[in-house]
Amino acid sequence: MHLSVVGGGWAGISAAVHAAQRGWTVTLWEASRQLGGRARTLAHQDLRLDNGQHILIGAYTETLALMRTLAVNPDNVLHRQPLTLLRPDGSGLRLPDGPPPWNLLVGVVRARGWSWQDRWSLLRTVLQWQRQHFLCADHVTVAELCSPMTDRVMQQLIEPLCVSALNTAAHAASGAVFLRVLHDALWSGHGGSDLLLPTA
């Protein structure tokens, strides 16, 4: 059986690898000179520019496994750090290294520049999501899903997290997909919410 995969981004590479592992003959078609789709480095004169750099989280175990399958050691090309979303003035959220969900609770309680109303709006909403098993209707956007949260929490946590995880603004992104990402990040085990930043 022969399979043609069009597009050499993360999804195309993954499809090609998994098909080959199942015994298919695979041709991977990519229009650009290098694989990676939007997640790649571009050389322009003397500059190296990141184009669509993808920020991974520790819960993305399948992506990390794919990298290992392709003989790329994630520890050599990714810098791991606890989730940190701080503004230049130091306000924002930093999760400590620790087991979930306690790292979230400690991080929210210690959040700098946040009122108790900000903290409570986040914790109350996350507890509601947990009671609903991190599920919502397919048509709900991230902005609608997070409407009980304060503007500060939306601006300093939800919107940056949504763009980095889904490459889409909160008003247009799928709430259901966002909840799956948050569930994996916050409840999947130690290190699931860590940021994995490319170093190569």
Secondary structure, DSSP 8 states (H G I E B T S, - for coil): -EEEEE--SHHHHHHHHHHHHTT-EEEEE-SSSSSSTTSEEEEETTEEEEES---EETT-HHHHHHHHHTT--HHHHEEEE--EEE-TTS-EEE--SS-TTHHHHHHHHT-BT--HHHHHHHHHHHHHHHHTTT---TT-BHHHHTTTS-HHHIIIIIHHHHHHHHSS-TTTSBHHHHHHHHHHHHHSSTTTT-EEEE--
